[in-house]
Amino acid sequence: MAYEELTLMGRNAVIEAFRAGRTIDKLFILDGSQDGPIKTILREAKKQDTLVRFVSREKLDSLSDHGKHQGVVAYAAAFTYAEIDDLFAKAEEKGEDPFFILCDEIEDPHNLGAIIRTANLAGAHGVIIPKRRAAGLTGTVAKVSAGALNYTPVARVTNMARTIEQLKDRGMWFACADMDGQIMYKQNLTGPIGLVIGNEGSGVSRLVREKCDYIVSIPMKGDIDSLNASVAAGVLAYEIVRQRMN
């Protein structure tokens, strides 16, 4: 079920969005605000584990395009998030081993949108993203995905490392993209697998990397040392496709 992306301004608008069950990706509140409506908003945000940031009035003015924000601006998700079980259900529906792409703190919405598009075309059964320090399902992500968000479920989790542990208990193996890993052609990437793609600058975080079964790299023949995150995701996803077809 799709939503239009929405920037919510004002206390009542944000409170009503929370109470209506709308997914709020980020919440910005004027630093120092402690009145009743603000406490209500914070209580609702805690229930949903929404990312909250306390910012200056100048920041809120810029986020709201100098609208009447009353000290509160929120970003609502453009699409609803799936549950992990929805991803497994999609694999079962197709009669295939689960294949998920996990984005560890991908911050650029263009990269996330491109990865979701690749996931769909490569036959992945879903994408998993973290709640914090990462892009959410904004309108930009939906646009770049070129419609893939209508077909490829995206789940959002609180702790990526813990999620990997839980998925291992369900029979999955994990391959982490890293330049120091073994060349992807030499790895067995068949079976139930999760492909982990790291942050654009720092790569996969140490805790997440330690949970992975394989560290895989893409052979580099040029003069620079790395690919864009979404391009790397595409190359590795299609190596998984190739191995599955064989």
Helices and strands as residue ranges (DSSP letters): E 6-9, H 11-19, E 24-30, H 36-48, E 51-55, H 57-63, E 72-76, H 84-94, E 99-103, H 109-121, E 126-130, H 139-144, G 148-150, E 154-157, H 160-168, E 173-183, G 184-186, E 193-197, H 206-211, E 214-217, H 229-245
